[in-house]
Amino acid sequence: MVDTDLDDMFSPSATADPYSYFGYLRELSPVYWNKRYQVWVVTGYDDVTYVLRHPELFSSAFWKNDPIGAFPPIRPEDEDHYHFATNVISKFTNQLDSPDHMRIRKAIHSYFSPNAVERWRPLVRDVIKNLLNEIRGKNNVDLMAEFATPLPVMIISRFLGIAEKDKDALHWFSKQLRFIARTDEDRMKSLAGGIKDLSREIEKEVSYREKKKTNDLLSMMVRAHEEGIYSRDEVVANAMFILFAGHETTINLICNGVLAFIGSPDEWERLKQDGNTVYSATEECLRYEPPVKRVQRLSTSDILLGGKTIKKNQRVFAVISSANRDPEKFHRPDVFNISRHPNPHIAFGGGVHHCLGVSLARMEGQECFMALANKVESMDVQTGSLQYQPSFNVRSLKSLPINWS
């Protein structure tokens, strides 16, 4: 059901079911001007991929250069919190255009290469095994809180080289960063507080590595600073970004994927019967319920897209979740099919800003779904009304209470 107010893209119904809302926009006007929020909403696969693959036309420096200000709007009394958060977030690699984007990315790219990430697969399996052993005896679990959330925090913390004793604290701080994507009017105070607390903790870790070199990702970033590639602030900001992005995406992939399997028990049985399908199954989970719903850009000049003229410095939302359900690109797009081929989804974006952690996220998803398929006979949701976080760019449940056997 689509609300009559098409400009209310943060309505409860659009949050609960973005596919109907953006699917309707895709049929009505694939490049749609939302007057309420002063943003172009791009929903068709070809148009979305065009936006993603032309960074010279669509800038990623949204937080820094948005001429209108905080999006969505915030309370006037929170402007100072907004400017503080913007100063840090604008240094995130996903918020930078070239050459700065490539400078930041190139220095750590080797740590995220497929071969480098593959060496972590045994560790990921062990972490999954231990987490499942802790909860497997229960008939009812909140899969998000008890499994999907601690898993990526434990993995990305080890990537960064964060001490075991600091993981709980870092998880709490990084959880506050989720307010980056929230639509709550009062979100800025919590976001700024989380950034300040997490910055202090990362500063401690950076100072330690300046005195004693190790082989973890954070040490690689410190060396980049010493070589003049990163500023000190860029080290802290991008360590923060990696911690946040490295677990938020995986949490959503696991929970959204499990929910898709619960809604398609025949596909769950297919995975259980043939473990080789886990690779294509993970890709279908990413297409069907992508962890990131949309990305934001700013136009760098007047651009003709989808028959509409986008003026310079206007907001542009490229809706990944809509593109991944475009019937012009995918056969029966609203059907969850783990054998789908080809499956050219864009869950990880595209172009130069293609997700840096794609290999890690994929591997974590593959190992999680396979481990669950080997141990769980059947699953169903405890409550008939699941709730999603009020977010403009991530598809994130508040919890996932399930019964399993």
Contacts in CASP RR format, 6 or more apart in sequence:
PFRMAT RR
TARGET T0000
AUTHOR 0000-0000-0000
METHOD contacts of the structure
MODEL  1
MVDTDLDDMFSPSATADPYSYFGYLRELSPVYWNKRYQVWVVTGYDDVTY
VLRHPELFSSAFWKNDPIGAFPPIRPEDEDHYHFATNVISKFTNQLDSPD
HMRIRKAIHSYFSPNAVERWRPLVRDVIKNLLNEIRGKNNVDLMAEFATP
LPVMIISRFLGIAEKDKDALHWFSKQLRFIARTDEDRMKSLAGGIKDLSR
EIEKEVSYREKKKTNDLLSMMVRAHEEGIYSRDEVVANAMFILFAGHETT
INLICNGVLAFIGSPDEWERLKQDGNTVYSATEECLRYEPPVKRVQRLST
SDILLGGKTIKKNQRVFAVISSANRDPEKFHRPDVFNISRHPNPHIAFGG
GVHHCLGVSLARMEGQECFMALANKVESMDVQTGSLQYQPSFNVRSLKSL
PINWS
1 13 0 8 1.000
1 17 0 8 1.000
1 20 0 8 1.000
2 13 0 8 1.000
2 20 0 8 1.000
2 21 0 8 1.000
2 24 0 8 1.000
3 11 0 8 1.000
3 13 0 8 1.000
3 14 0 8 1.000
3 21 0 8 1.000
5 11 0 8 1.000
6 24 0 8 1.000
6 25 0 8 1.000
6 28 0 8 1.000
6 32 0 8 1.000
6 34 0 8 1.000
7 34 0 8 1.000
7 35 0 8 1.000
7 36 0 8 1.000
7 37 0 8 1.000
8 14 0 8 1.000
8 36 0 8 1.000
9 21 0 8 1.000
9 34 0 8 1.000
9 37 0 8 1.000
9 41 0 8 1.000
9 392 0 8 1.000
10 72 0 8 1.000
10 183 0 8 1.000
10 390 0 8 1.000
10 392 0 8 1.000
11 21 0 8 1.000
13 20 0 8 1.000
13 21 0 8 1.000
14 21 0 8 1.000
14 22 0 8 1.000
15 388 0 8 1.000
15 390 0 8 1.000
15 391 0 8 1.000
16 387 0 8 1.000
16 388 0 8 1.000
18 293 0 8 1.000
18 319 0 8 1.000
18 321 0 8 1.000
18 322 0 8 1.000
18 395 0 8 1.000
19 321 0 8 1.000
19 322 0 8 1.000
19 325 0 8 1.000
19 334 0 8 1.000
22 41 0 8 1.000
22 43 0 8 1.000
22 319 0 8 1.000
22 321 0 8 1.000
22 322 0 8 1.000
23 43 0 8 1.000
23 322 0 8 1.000
23 325 0 8 1.000
25 32 0 8 1.000
25 41 0 8 1.000
25 43 0 8 1.000
25 322 0 8 1.000
26 43 0 8 1.000
26 44 0 8 1.000
26 322 0 8 1.000
26 326 0 8 1.000
29 308 0 8 1.000
30 42 0 8 1.000
30 43 0 8 1.000
30 44 0 8 1.000
30 47 0 8 1.000
30 306 0 8 1.000
31 40 0 8 1.000
31 41 0 8 1.000
31 42 0 8 1.000
31 43 0 8 1.000
31 47 0 8 1.000
31 305 0 8 1.000
31 306 0 8 1.000
31 307 0 8 1.000
31 308 0 8 1.000
31 310 0 8 1.000
32 40 0 8 1.000
32 41 0 8 1.000
32 42 0 8 1.000
32 43 0 8 1.000
33 39 0 8 1.000
33 40 0 8 1.000
33 41 0 8 1.000
33 308 0 8 1.000
34 40 0 8 1.000
34 41 0 8 1.000
37 71 0 8 1.000
37 72 0 8 1.000
37 315 0 8 1.000
38 68 0 8 1.000
38 314 0 8 1.000
38 315 0 8 1.000
39 71 0 8 1.000
39 296 0 8 1.000
39 314 0 8 1.000
39 315 0 8 1.000
39 316 0 8 1.000
39 317 0 8 1.000
40 299 0 8 1.000
40 305 0 8 1.000
40 308 0 8 1.000
40 310 0 8 1.000
40 314 0 8 1.000
40 315 0 8 1.000
40 316 0 8 1.000
40 317 0 8 1.000
41 317 0 8 1.000
41 319 0 8 1.000
42 48 0 8 1.000
42 51 0 8 1.000
42 305 0 8 1.000
42 316 0 8 1.000
42 317 0 8 1.000
42 318 0 8 1.000
42 319 0 8 1.000
43 319 0 8 1.000
43 322 0 8 1.000
43 323 0 8 1.000
43 326 0 8 1.000
44 319 0 8 1.000
44 322 0 8 1.000
44 323 0 8 1.000
44 326 0 8 1.000
44 328 0 8 1.000
45 323 0 8 1.000
45 324 0 8 1.000
45 326 0 8 1.000
45 328 0 8 1.000
45 329 0 8 1.000
45 346 0 8 1.000
46 328 0 8 1.000
46 329 0 8 1.000
47 305 0 8 1.000
47 306 0 8 1.000
47 318 0 8 1.000
48 318 0 8 1.000
48 319 0 8 1.000
48 320 0 8 1.000
48 322 0 8 1.000
48 323 0 8 1.000
48 346 0 8 1.000
49 323 0 8 1.000
49 346 0 8 1.000
49 350 0 8 1.000
50 305 0 8 1.000
51 57 0 8 1.000
51 58 0 8 1.000
51 297 0 8 1.000
51 305 0 8 1.000
51 316 0 8 1.000
51 318 0 8 1.000
52 58 0 8 1.000
52 295 0 8 1.000
52 318 0 8 1.000
52 346 0 8 1.000
52 349 0 8 1.000
52 350 0 8 1.000
52 351 0 8 1.000
52 353 0 8 1.000
53 350 0 8 1.000
53 351 0 8 1.000
55 97 0 8 1.000
55 98 0 8 1.000
55 101 0 8 1.000
55 351 0 8 1.000
55 352 0 8 1.000
55 353 0 8 1.000
56 300 0 8 1.000
57 299 0 8 1.000
57 300 0 8 1.000
57 301 0 8 1.000
57 303 0 8 1.000
58 297 0 8 1.000
58 298 0 8 1.000
58 299 0 8 1.000
58 300 0 8 1.000
58 303 0 8 1.000
58 316 0 8 1.000
58 318 0 8 1.000
59 65 0 8 1.000
59 97 0 8 1.000
59 297 0 8 1.000
59 298 0 8 1.000
59 299 0 8 1.000
59 300 0 8 1.000
60 94 0 8 1.000
60 95 0 8 1.000
60 96 0 8 1.000
60 97 0 8 1.000
60 101 0 8 1.000
60 297 0 8 1.000
60 353 0 8 1.000
61 90 0 8 1.000
61 95 0 8 1.000
61 96 0 8 1.000
61 97 0 8 1.000
61 298 0 8 1.000
62 71 0 8 1.000
62 95 0 8 1.000
62 296 0 8 1.000
62 297 0 8 1.000
62 298 0 8 1.000
62 315 0 8 1.000
63 86 0 8 1.000
63 89 0 8 1.000
63 90 0 8 1.000
63 95 0 8 1.000
64 86 0 8 1.000
64 90 0 8 1.000
64 95 0 8 1.000
65 298 0 8 1.000
65 313 0 8 1.000
66 298 0 8 1.000
66 315 0 8 1.000
67 313 0 8 1.000
68 315 0 8 1.000
69 82 0 8 1.000
70 79 0 8 1.000
70 82 0 8 1.000
70 188 0 8 1.000
71 296 0 8 1.000
71 315 0 8 1.000
71 392 0 8 1.000
72 183 0 8 1.000
72 185 0 8 1.000
72 392 0 8 1.000
73 185 0 8 1.000
74 82 0 8 1.000
74 185 0 8 1.000
74 186 0 8 1.000
74 187 0 8 1.000
74 188 0 8 1.000
75 185 0 8 1.000
75 186 0 8 1.000
75 188 0 8 1.000
78 186 0 8 1.000
78 188 0 8 1.000
78 189 0 8 1.000
81 188 0 8 1.000
81 189 0 8 1.000
81 191 0 8 1.000
81 192 0 8 1.000
81 193 0 8 1.000
82 188 0 8 1.000
82 192 0 8 1.000
84 192 0 8 1.000
84 195 0 8 1.000
84 196 0 8 1.000
85 180 0 8 1.000
85 188 0 8 1.000
85 191 0 8 1.000
85 192 0 8 1.000
85 195 0 8 1.000
88 195 0 8 1.000
88 199 0 8 1.000
88 233 0 8 1.000
88 237 0 8 1.000
88 240 0 8 1.000
89 95 0 8 1.000
89 180 0 8 1.000
89 195 0 8 1.000
89 237 0 8 1.000
90 96 0 8 1.000
91 233 0 8 1.000
91 234 0 8 1.000
91 237 0 8 1.000
91 238 0 8 1.000
92 237 0 8 1.000
92 238 0 8 1.000
92 240 0 8 1.000
92 241 0 8 1.000
93 101 0 8 1.000
93 104 0 8 1.000
93 105 0 8 1.000
93 238 0 8 1.000
93 241 0 8 1.000
93 356 0 8 1.000
94 241 0 8 1.000
94 245 0 8 1.000
94 353 0 8 1.000
96 104 0 8 1.000
98 352 0 8 1.000
101 352 0 8 1.000
101 353 0 8 1.000
102 352 0 8 1.000
103 229 0 8 1.000
104 230 0 8 1.000
104 234 0 8 1.000
104 238 0 8 1.000
105 356 0 8 1.000
107 220 0 8 1.000
107 221 0 8 1.000
107 224 0 8 1.000
107 229 0 8 1.000
107 230 0 8 1.000
108 217 0 8 1.000
108 220 0 8 1.000
108 221 0 8 1.000
108 224 0 8 1.000
108 238 0 8 1.000
108 356 0 8 1.000
109 356 0 8 1.000
110 116 0 8 1.000
111 159 0 8 1.000
111 217 0 8 1.000
111 220 0 8 1.000
112 356 0 8 1.000
112 357 0 8 1.000
112 358 0 8 1.000
112 359 0 8 1.000
112 360 0 8 1.000
113 359 0 8 1.000
114 359 0 8 1.000
117 357 0 8 1.000
117 359 0 8 1.000
117 360 0 8 1.000
117 363 0 8 1.000
118 359 0 8 1.000
118 363 0 8 1.000
120 155 0 8 1.000
120 158 0 8 1.000
120 159 0 8 1.000
120 360 0 8 1.000
120 363 0 8 1.000
121 363 0 8 1.000
121 367 0 8 1.000
123 155 0 8 1.000
123 158 0 8 1.000
124 155 0 8 1.000
124 363 0 8 1.000
124 364 0 8 1.000
124 367 0 8 1.000
125 367 0 8 1.000
125 371 0 8 1.000
127 151 0 8 1.000
127 154 0 8 1.000
127 155 0 8 1.000
128 151 0 8 1.000
128 367 0 8 1.000
128 368 0 8 1.000
128 371 0 8 1.000
129 371 0 8 1.000
131 146 0 8 1.000
131 147 0 8 1.000
131 150 0 8 1.000
131 151 0 8 1.000
132 147 0 8 1.000
132 371 0 8 1.000
132 372 0 8 1.000
132 375 0 8 1.000
134 146 0 8 1.000
135 141 0 8 1.000
135 146 0 8 1.000
135 147 0 8 1.000
136 375 0 8 1.000
139 403 0 8 1.000
139 404 0 8 1.000
139 405 0 8 1.000
140 382 0 8 1.000
140 401 0 8 1.000
140 402 0 8 1.000
140 403 0 8 1.000
141 147 0 8 1.000
141 401 0 8 1.000
141 402 0 8 1.000
141 404 0 8 1.000
142 399 0 8 1.000
142 400 0 8 1.000
142 401 0 8 1.000
142 402 0 8 1.000
143 254 0 8 1.000
143 255 0 8 1.000
143 258 0 8 1.000
143 400 0 8 1.000
143 401 0 8 1.000
143 402 0 8 1.000
144 251 0 8 1.000
144 255 0 8 1.000
144 397 0 8 1.000
144 398 0 8 1.000
144 399 0 8 1.000
144 400 0 8 1.000
145 399 0 8 1.000
147 254 0 8 1.000
148 250 0 8 1.000
148 251 0 8 1.000
148 254 0 8 1.000
148 255 0 8 1.000
148 258 0 8 1.000
148 368 0 8 1.000
148 400 0 8 1.000
149 171 0 8 1.000
149 247 0 8 1.000
149 251 0 8 1.000
150 171 0 8 1.000
151 250 0 8 1.000
151 254 0 8 1.000
151 364 0 8 1.000
151 368 0 8 1.000
152 246 0 8 1.000
152 247 0 8 1.000
152 249 0 8 1.000
152 250 0 8 1.000
152 251 0 8 1.000
152 364 0 8 1.000
153 167 0 8 1.000
153 170 0 8 1.000
153 171 0 8 1.000
153 174 0 8 1.000
153 247 0 8 1.000
154 167 0 8 1.000
155 247 0 8 1.000
155 250 0 8 1.000
155 360 0 8 1.000
155 364 0 8 1.000
156 242 0 8 1.000
156 243 0 8 1.000
156 246 0 8 1.000
156 247 0 8 1.000
156 360 0 8 1.000
157 166 0 8 1.000
157 167 0 8 1.000
157 170 0 8 1.000
157 243 0 8 1.000
158 216 0 8 1.000
159 216 0 8 1.000
159 217 0 8 1.000
159 242 0 8 1.000
159 360 0 8 1.000
160 205 0 8 1.000
160 216 0 8 1.000
160 217 0 8 1.000
160 218 0 8 1.000
160 239 0 8 1.000
160 242 0 8 1.000
160 243 0 8 1.000
161 205 0 8 1.000
161 214 0 8 1.000
161 216 0 8 1.000
161 217 0 8 1.000
161 218 0 8 1.000
161 219 0 8 1.000
162 170 0 8 1.000
162 205 0 8 1.000
162 218 0 8 1.000
166 201 0 8 1.000
169 201 0 8 1.000
170 198 0 8 1.000
170 201 0 8 1.000
170 243 0 8 1.000
171 247 0 8 1.000
173 194 0 8 1.000
173 197 0 8 1.000
173 198 0 8 1.000
173 201 0 8 1.000
174 198 0 8 1.000
174 240 0 8 1.000
174 243 0 8 1.000
174 244 0 8 1.000
174 247 0 8 1.000
174 248 0 8 1.000
176 190 0 8 1.000
176 191 0 8 1.000
176 193 0 8 1.000
176 194 0 8 1.000
176 195 0 8 1.000
176 197 0 8 1.000
176 198 0 8 1.000
177 191 0 8 1.000
177 194 0 8 1.000
177 195 0 8 1.000
177 198 0 8 1.000
177 240 0 8 1.000
177 244 0 8 1.000
178 244 0 8 1.000
178 248 0 8 1.000
178 389 0 8 1.000
178 391 0 8 1.000
178 394 0 8 1.000
178 396 0 8 1.000
179 187 0 8 1.000
179 188 0 8 1.000
179 190 0 8 1.000
179 191 0 8 1.000
180 191 0 8 1.000
180 244 0 8 1.000
181 389 0 8 1.000
181 391 0 8 1.000
181 392 0 8 1.000
181 393 0 8 1.000
181 394 0 8 1.000
182 191 0 8 1.000
182 389 0 8 1.000
182 390 0 8 1.000
182 391 0 8 1.000
182 392 0 8 1.000
183 390 0 8 1.000
183 391 0 8 1.000
183 392 0 8 1.000
184 390 0 8 1.000
195 240 0 8 1.000
198 240 0 8 1.000
198 243 0 8 1.000
199 236 0 8 1.000
199 240 0 8 1.000
202 218 0 8 1.000
202 236 0 8 1.000
202 239 0 8 1.000
202 240 0 8 1.000
203 236 0 8 1.000
205 218 0 8 1.000
205 239 0 8 1.000
206 218 0 8 1.000
206 222 0 8 1.000
206 232 0 8 1.000
206 235 0 8 1.000
206 236 0 8 1.000
206 239 0 8 1.000
209 218 0 8 1.000
209 219 0 8 1.000
209 222 0 8 1.000
210 222 0 8 1.000
210 226 0 8 1.000
213 219 0 8 1.000
213 222 0 8 1.000
213 223 0 8 1.000
217 242 0 8 1.000
218 235 0 8 1.000
218 239 0 8 1.000
221 230 0 8 1.000
221 235 0 8 1.000
221 238 0 8 1.000
221 239 0 8 1.000
222 235 0 8 1.000
224 230 0 8 1.000
224 235 0 8 1.000
225 231 0 8 1.000
225 232 0 8 1.000
225 234 0 8 1.000
225 235 0 8 1.000
230 238 0 8 1.000
242 356 0 8 1.000
245 355 0 8 1.000
245 357 0 8 1.000
246 357 0 8 1.000
246 360 0 8 1.000
246 361 0 8 1.000
248 291 0 8 1.000
248 394 0 8 1.000
248 396 0 8 1.000
249 291 0 8 1.000
249 292 0 8 1.000
249 355 0 8 1.000
249 357 0 8 1.000
249 361 0 8 1.000
250 291 0 8 1.000
250 360 0 8 1.000
250 361 0 8 1.000
250 364 0 8 1.000
250 365 0 8 1.000
251 291 0 8 1.000
251 396 0 8 1.000
252 291 0 8 1.000
252 292 0 8 1.000
252 394 0 8 1.000
252 395 0 8 1.000
252 396 0 8 1.000
252 397 0 8 1.000
253 282 0 8 1.000
253 285 0 8 1.000
253 286 0 8 1.000
253 291 0 8 1.000
253 361 0 8 1.000
253 364 0 8 1.000
253 365 0 8 1.000
254 364 0 8 1.000
254 365 0 8 1.000
254 368 0 8 1.000
255 396 0 8 1.000
255 397 0 8 1.000
255 400 0 8 1.000
256 285 0 8 1.000
256 288 0 8 1.000
256 289 0 8 1.000
256 290 0 8 1.000
256 291 0 8 1.000
256 395 0 8 1.000
256 397 0 8 1.000
257 285 0 8 1.000
257 288 0 8 1.000
257 289 0 8 1.000
257 369 0 8 1.000
258 369 0 8 1.000
258 372 0 8 1.000
258 379 0 8 1.000
258 400 0 8 1.000
258 402 0 8 1.000
259 289 0 8 1.000
259 381 0 8 1.000
259 386 0 8 1.000
259 397 0 8 1.000
259 400 0 8 1.000
260 267 0 8 1.000
260 284 0 8 1.000
260 285 0 8 1.000
260 288 0 8 1.000
260 289 0 8 1.000
260 336 0 8 1.000
261 267 0 8 1.000
261 268 0 8 1.000
261 271 0 8 1.000
261 336 0 8 1.000
261 369 0 8 1.000
261 379 0 8 1.000
262 268 0 8 1.000
262 379 0 8 1.000
262 380 0 8 1.000
262 381 0 8 1.000
262 402 0 8 1.000
263 336 0 8 1.000
264 336 0 8 1.000
265 378 0 8 1.000
267 281 0 8 1.000
267 336 0 8 1.000
267 337 0 8 1.000
267 338 0 8 1.000
268 373 0 8 1.000
268 378 0 8 1.000
268 379 0 8 1.000
270 277 0 8 1.000
270 338 0 8 1.000
270 339 0 8 1.000
271 277 0 8 1.000
271 278 0 8 1.000
271 281 0 8 1.000
271 338 0 8 1.000
271 369 0 8 1.000
271 370 0 8 1.000
271 373 0 8 1.000
272 373 0 8 1.000
272 374 0 8 1.000
275 370 0 8 1.000
275 373 0 8 1.000
277 338 0 8 1.000
277 339 0 8 1.000
278 366 0 8 1.000
278 369 0 8 1.000
278 370 0 8 1.000
278 373 0 8 1.000
279 366 0 8 1.000
280 338 0 8 1.000
280 339 0 8 1.000
280 340 0 8 1.000
280 341 0 8 1.000
280 343 0 8 1.000
281 338 0 8 1.000
281 369 0 8 1.000
282 362 0 8 1.000
282 365 0 8 1.000
282 366 0 8 1.000
282 369 0 8 1.000
283 340 0 8 1.000
283 343 0 8 1.000
283 345 0 8 1.000
284 336 0 8 1.000
284 337 0 8 1.000
284 338 0 8 1.000
284 340 0 8 1.000
284 343 0 8 1.000
285 365 0 8 1.000
285 369 0 8 1.000
286 345 0 8 1.000
286 347 0 8 1.000
286 348 0 8 1.000
286 362 0 8 1.000
287 324 0 8 1.000
287 330 0 8 1.000
287 340 0 8 1.000
287 343 0 8 1.000
287 345 0 8 1.000
287 347 0 8 1.000
288 324 0 8 1.000
288 336 0 8 1.000
289 321 0 8 1.000
289 395 0 8 1.000
290 320 0 8 1.000
290 321 0 8 1.000
290 324 0 8 1.000
290 345 0 8 1.000
290 347 0 8 1.000
290 395 0 8 1.000
291 347 0 8 1.000
291 361 0 8 1.000
291 394 0 8 1.000
291 395 0 8 1.000
291 396 0 8 1.000
292 320 0 8 1.000
292 347 0 8 1.000
292 349 0 8 1.000
292 393 0 8 1.000
292 394 0 8 1.000
292 395 0 8 1.000
293 319 0 8 1.000
293 320 0 8 1.000
293 321 0 8 1.000
293 391 0 8 1.000
293 392 0 8 1.000
293 393 0 8 1.000
293 394 0 8 1.000
293 395 0 8 1.000
294 317 0 8 1.000
294 318 0 8 1.000
294 319 0 8 1.000
294 320 0 8 1.000
294 321 0 8 1.000
294 392 0 8 1.000
294 393 0 8 1.000
295 317 0 8 1.000
295 318 0 8 1.000
295 320 0 8 1.000
295 349 0 8 1.000
295 353 0 8 1.000
295 393 0 8 1.000
296 315 0 8 1.000
296 316 0 8 1.000
296 317 0 8 1.000
296 318 0 8 1.000
296 393 0 8 1.000
297 315 0 8 1.000
297 316 0 8 1.000
297 317 0 8 1.000
297 318 0 8 1.000
298 313 0 8 1.000
298 314 0 8 1.000
298 315 0 8 1.000
298 316 0 8 1.000
299 310 0 8 1.000
299 311 0 8 1.000
299 312 0 8 1.000
299 313 0 8 1.000
299 314 0 8 1.000
299 316 0 8 1.000
300 312 0 8 1.000
300 313 0 8 1.000
301 312 0 8 1.000
302 309 0 8 1.000
302 310 0 8 1.000
302 311 0 8 1.000
302 312 0 8 1.000
303 309 0 8 1.000
303 310 0 8 1.000
304 310 0 8 1.000
310 316 0 8 1.000
320 346 0 8 1.000
320 347 0 8 1.000
320 349 0 8 1.000
321 395 0 8 1.000
323 329 0 8 1.000
323 346 0 8 1.000
324 330 0 8 1.000
324 333 0 8 1.000
324 345 0 8 1.000
324 346 0 8 1.000
324 347 0 8 1.000
325 333 0 8 1.000
325 334 0 8 1.000
326 333 0 8 1.000
327 333 0 8 1.000
329 344 0 8 1.000
330 340 0 8 1.000
330 343 0 8 1.000
348 354 0 8 1.000
348 355 0 8 1.000
348 357 0 8 1.000
348 358 0 8 1.000
348 361 0 8 1.000
349 355 0 8 1.000
355 361 0 8 1.000
376 404 0 8 1.000
376 405 0 8 1.000
377 404 0 8 1.000
377 405 0 8 1.000
378 404 0 8 1.000
378 405 0 8 1.000
379 402 0 8 1.000
379 403 0 8 1.000
379 404 0 8 1.000
380 402 0 8 1.000
380 403 0 8 1.000
380 404 0 8 1.000
381 400 0 8 1.000
381 401 0 8 1.000
381 402 0 8 1.000
381 403 0 8 1.000
382 401 0 8 1.000
382 402 0 8 1.000
382 403 0 8 1.000
383 401 0 8 1.000
386 397 0 8 1.000
386 398 0 8 1.000
386 399 0 8 1.000
386 400 0 8 1.000
387 397 0 8 1.000
387 398 0 8 1.000
387 399 0 8 1.000
388 395 0 8 1.000
388 396 0 8 1.000
388 397 0 8 1.000
388 398 0 8 1.000
389 396 0 8 1.000
389 397 0 8 1.000
389 398 0 8 1.000
END
